[in-house]
């Protein structure tokens, strides 16, 4: 029987990826999302916002002071270009029940990867929020993360709502918080009697229900932070991030090796560069005075978690999408506690601009029965000053 490859048409593939990505994306649900068909990588999009209106007492028979409207222009840079690819050989037909099933599985995987990156980039805007909630807001120590429990969960969200309200955030749109699965679990336990989980999260962009006056969305891409502090690091010391090992050595020559600097601060710079692959080395390539790039599989692991490292003195600051294991067996490297930064506020406080249609392409290999499937999406995201940040809150939770 001839194989039916109609399921692999670019149009059908595009529609499957598009639907799965948009219907499952938390970012699409909470951001001010705009789909455009004419985006170009590196394009800047101008947004104009006006001064907020106020009020004053009315004086009879007197000329009133008319408030001036001042327009401020800000730019959003469309510079996030993602691609997801796979190959399909005609002989794979014997290992799959049908081409249709194989396509559906691959579409789900590609959608998951594209959607996770978009979500993580949008949720990383949490650091631009004007307001924050920490342990001090619920009666604990100011500056510390909140150790969320069933006892203080409702109070945390109630205090968050009060802070937004007291700062004049409008309620003309729903207010939301995007939480990690661990936070969802605490909410569910604290609300077990009233049945919190009322939404079909598989069909509703991660929507879980209402709690404390907020729409609660769950995502495993909530921004997390952790630190690794160096103290007289020596050759052979190891830092492991998301299961990927970075080893400090005197002269790097193999994948994952990092140059031991003249000081802990210098070594921290090299570690951050290696984690980010700042120099853009190919897998297994590098420099004896900097680092050697990890394997492709390890780089994919770090990319999936959106790991970003920043050197600050003798400390490496790590931000990740979702909770991420960071560890060291060496006493010279101290890994700090992990923090979870929940984004909340008024729906639309973050802008997201995406391609209206995900670009898909199917390329036939010239000398085989292999076809290459490529899916590409372009987007940009930003939390604008005033219009966005003054309607957003960062909730600091101990992960």
C-alpha positions in Angstrom: 0.0 0.0 0.0 1.3 3.4 -0.9 2.1 5.7 2.0 -0.2 8.7 2.5 2.0 11.7 3.3 -0.7 14.2 2.9 -0.7 14.7 6.7 2.7 16.2 6.3 1.7 19.1 4.1 3.2 22.4 5.2 -0.3 24.0 5.6 -1.6 21.2 7.8 1.6 21.2 9.8 1.4 25.0 10.3 -2.2 24.9 11.4 -1.5 22.2 14.0 1.5 24.0 15.4 -0.3 27.4 15.5 -3.3 26.0 17.3 -1.4 24.0 19.9 0.9 26.9 20.6 -1.7 29.6 21.0 -4.3 27.5 22.9 -1.7 26.3 25.5 0.3 29.5 26.0 -0.1 31.3 29.3 1.6 34.3 27.7 -1.2 34.7 25.1 -3.8 34.6 27.9 -2.3 37.3 30.2 -0.3 39.6 27.9 -1.5 42.3 25.6 -1.0 40.1 22.6 -0.9 41.3 19.1 -0.5 39.0 16.0 1.0 40.6 13.0 1.7 39.2 9.5 4.5 41.7 8.6 7.1 41.2 11.3 10.8 41.5 10.5 13.6 40.2 12.8 15.1 43.2 14.5 12.1 45.4 13.9 11.2 48.1 16.4 7.5 48.7 17.1 6.5 52.1 18.5 4.0 52.2 21.3 2.6 55.5 22.6 1.1 55.8 26.1 -0.5 58.9 27.6 -0.3 60.5 31.1 -2.9 59.0 33.4 -5.9 61.2 34.1 -6.6 62.6 37.6 -9.4 64.6 39.2 -9.7 67.8 41.2 -12.4 69.7 43.1 -14.8 71.7 40.9 -15.0 75.5 41.6 -18.3 77.1 40.5 -18.1 79.9 37.9 -14.4 79.6 37.5 -12.3 78.5 34.6 -11.2 74.9 35.1 -7.6 73.8 34.8 -7.6 71.3 31.9 -5.1 68.5 32.3 -2.5 68.3 29.6 -2.1 65.1 27.7 1.5 64.1 27.2 2.2 61.3 24.9 5.4 59.2 25.5 6.8 56.9 22.8 8.5 53.6 23.7 9.8 50.8 21.6 9.4 47.0 21.6 12.1 45.1 19.8 11.0 42.0 17.8 14.2 40.0 18.1 13.2 36.5 19.4 13.4 34.1 16.5 12.8 30.4 17.3 13.0 27.3 15.1 11.9 23.7 15.8 13.0 21.0 13.3 12.8 17.2 12.7 13.4 14.7 9.9 11.1 12.0 8.5 12.2 9.1 6.4 9.8 7.0 4.4 11.1 3.9 6.3 9.9 5.4 9.6 6.4 4.4 8.4 7.1 0.8 9.6 7.6 2.1 13.1 4.5 4.3 13.4 0.9 3.4 13.2 0.3 6.2 10.7 1.8 9.3 9.3 -1.1 11.2 10.9 -0.2 9.9 14.4 3.5 10.7 13.9 2.7 14.2 12.7 0.4 14.8 15.7 3.2 13.7 18.1 5.8 15.9 16.5 3.4 18.8 16.3 2.8 18.5 20.0 6.6 18.4 20.7 7.3 21.4 18.5 4.4 23.4 19.9 5.6 22.6 23.4 9.1 23.9 22.7 8.0 27.1 20.9 5.3 27.9 23.5 7.6 27.3 26.5 10.1 29.8 25.1 7.5 32.5 24.4 6.0 32.0 27.9 9.3 32.2 29.7 10.3 35.3 27.8 7.0 37.0 28.7 7.2 35.9 32.4 10.8 37.2 32.7 9.3 40.7 32.5 8.4 40.3 36.2 11.6 42.1 37.1 10.2 45.3 35.6 7.1 45.3 37.9 6.8 48.5 40.0 5.5 46.6 43.1 6.7 43.6 45.0 5.5 41.4 47.7 7.8 39.6 50.1 7.8 38.1 53.6 7.7 41.6 55.2 4.3 42.2 53.6 2.7 39.3 55.5 4.3 40.0 58.9 7.7 38.4 58.4 11.1 39.7 57.6 11.2 42.4 54.9 13.5 41.4 51.9 13.0 37.7 52.5 11.1 35.3 50.2 7.8 34.0 51.4 7.8 30.4 52.5 4.3 29.7 51.2 2.1 27.4 53.3 -1.6 26.7 53.5 -1.6 29.0 56.6 -0.3 32.1 54.8 -1.3 31.4 51.2 -4.6 33.4 51.2 -3.0 36.2 53.2 -0.2 36.5 50.6 -2.7 36.9 47.7 -4.9 39.2 49.8 -1.9 41.5 50.5 -1.0 41.4 46.9 -4.4 42.5 45.9 -4.4 45.3 48.5 -1.0 46.6 47.3 -2.3 46.8 43.7 -5.5 48.5 44.8 -3.8 51.0 47.0 -1.6 52.0 44.1 -4.5 52.7 41.9 -4.3 49.8 39.5 -7.6 49.8 37.6 -10.0 46.8 37.9 -11.6 47.3 34.5 -9.8 44.1 33.4 -9.2 40.9 35.4 -6.3 40.7 37.7 -4.1 37.6 37.4 -1.1 35.8 38.9 1.0 33.2 37.1 2.2 30.6 39.5 4.4 27.6 39.5 3.0 24.0 40.0 4.3 24.1 43.6 2.3 27.2 44.3 -0.8 25.7 42.7 -0.5 22.7 45.0 -0.4 25.0 48.1 -3.5 26.9 46.8 -5.4 23.7 46.2 -4.6 22.4 49.6 -5.7 25.6 51.3 -8.9 25.7 49.3 -9.7 22.0 49.3 -13.1 22.5 50.9 -14.3 24.9 48.3 -12.9 23.1 45.2 -10.4 25.6 43.8 -9.5 23.7 40.6 -12.6 24.6 38.5 -10.9 25.0 35.1 -9.9 22.6 32.4 -6.3 23.6 32.2 -5.7 21.5 29.1 -7.9 23.7 27.1 -7.6 27.1 28.8 -4.0 28.3 28.5 -3.0 27.0 32.0 -6.0 28.7 33.7 -6.6 27.0 37.0 -9.4 29.0 38.6 -9.9 32.1 40.8 -8.2 32.6 44.2 -7.9 35.7 46.4 -9.5 37.9 43.7 -7.0 36.8 41.0 -7.3 34.6 38.0 -4.6 31.9 38.6 -2.6 30.6 35.7 -0.1 27.8 36.1 3.2 27.6 34.2 6.4 25.7 34.6 8.2 28.7 33.1 7.9 31.1 36.1 11.1 33.0 36.5 13.4 31.5 39.1 16.7 32.8 40.4 19.7 31.2 42.2 23.2 32.2 43.0 26.6 30.4 43.1 29.2 32.1 45.2 32.9 31.3 44.6 35.4 31.3 47.5 39.0 30.3 46.5 37.9 28.0 43.7 40.6 25.7 42.5 41.0 23.5 39.4 38.7 20.4 39.3 35.9 22.3 41.1 32.5 21.7 39.6 29.2 23.6 39.2 26.2 21.6 37.8 23.3 23.5 36.3 20.2 21.6 35.1 22.3 18.4 35.1 24.9 20.0 32.9 28.4 19.9 34.4 30.9 22.8 34.2 34.4 21.9 35.5 37.0 24.6 36.4 40.5 23.6 35.0 43.8 25.3 34.5 43.6 25.1 30.7 40.2 24.0 29.1 40.5 21.5 26.3 37.2 19.5 26.5 33.5 20.1 26.5 32.2 21.8 29.7 35.6 22.9 30.9 36.1 26.4 32.2 39.3 28.4 32.7 40.4 29.1 36.2 40.8 32.8 36.4 43.3 34.8 38.4 40.6 35.5 41.0 37.2 34.2 41.9 35.7 37.2 40.1 37.5 36.3 36.9 36.5 32.6 37.3 32.8 33.8 37.8 33.0 35.7 34.5 34.3 32.6 32.7 31.6 30.4 34.2 28.9 32.8 33.2 30.3 32.9 29.7 30.4 29.1 29.5 26.8 28.7 30.8 25.6 31.3 28.2 28.0 30.2 25.4 28.7 33.9 25.1 31.4 33.4 22.4 29.1 31.2 20.3 31.4 28.2 20.1 30.3 25.0 18.4 29.8 21.9 20.5 33.2 20.7 21.9 35.0 23.8 20.6 36.4 26.7 22.6 39.5 28.4 24.0 42.0 27.4 26.6 41.7 30.9 28.2 37.9 30.9 28.4 35.9 27.7 28.1 34.9 24.8 25.8 31.3 24.6 24.7 29.2 21.7 26.1 27.6 19.1 23.8 24.6 19.8 21.6 22.3 17.8 23.9 23.5 19.7 27.0 23.1 23.0 25.2 19.5 22.0 24.3 18.9 21.2 28.0 20.1 24.6 29.1 18.1 26.3 26.3 14.9 24.5 27.3 15.3 26.0 30.8 16.3 29.4 29.4 19.3 29.4 31.7 21.0 32.8 31.8 24.1 33.5 33.9 25.4 36.9 35.1 28.7 37.4 36.9 28.6 39.9 39.8 31.9 40.0 41.7 32.6 36.5 42.9 29.0 35.4 42.4 27.3 33.8 39.4 23.6 34.8 39.3 21.4 32.3 37.5 17.9 33.0 36.1 15.9 30.0 34.7 12.4 29.2 33.4 11.0 27.1 36.2 12.7 25.4 39.1 16.1 24.2 38.1 18.6 22.1 40.0 21.9 23.9 40.7 24.5 22.2 42.8 28.2 21.8 43.6 30.0 19.1 45.5 32.8 21.5 46.4 32.9 23.6 49.5 34.5 26.5 47.5 31.2 27.0 45.6 28.1 27.8 47.7 24.8 27.6 46.0 22.1 29.8 47.4 18.4 29.1 47.9 16.1 29.2 44.9 13.6 32.0 44.5 10.4 32.0 42.5 9.2 35.3 41.1 5.5 35.2 40.3 4.2 37.8 37.8 0.8 39.3 38.6 -1.4 42.4 38.1 -3.8 43.6 35.5 -4.3 41.5 32.4 -2.3 43.1 29.5 0.5 44.6 31.6 3.0 42.9 29.4 3.1 43.4 25.6 3.7 40.4 23.3 3.9 40.8 19.5 4.0 37.6 17.5 3.9 36.5 13.9 0.3 36.0 12.9 1.3 32.7 11.2 4.0 30.4 12.3 6.3 29.8 9.2 6.6 26.1 8.3 8.7 24.6 5.5 9.2 21.1 4.2 12.4 20.4 2.4 13.0 17.2 0.4 16.5 15.8 0.6 17.7 15.5 -3.0 19.2 12.0 -2.7 17.0 10.2 -0.2 13.4 9.8 0.9 14.0 12.1 3.9 12.0 15.2 4.4 13.1 18.0 6.8 10.3 19.8 8.7 11.1 23.3 10.0 8.8 25.6 12.1 9.8 29.2 12.8 8.2 31.9 14.9 9.3 35.5 15.5 8.2 37.6 18.5 9.1 40.3 20.9 8.0 41.1 24.4 8.3 44.0 26.8 6.7 45.5 29.9 6.5 49.2 29.2 7.2 51.8 31.9 4.1 53.2 33.6 1.5 51.6 31.2 2.8 48.1 32.2 5.1 48.2 35.2 2.7 50.4 37.3 0.1 47.7 36.8 2.3 44.7 37.7 3.5 43.0 40.8 6.4 40.6 41.6 5.6 38.1 44.4 8.8 36.6 45.9 8.3 33.0 46.9 10.9 30.6 48.3 11.0 27.8 45.8 
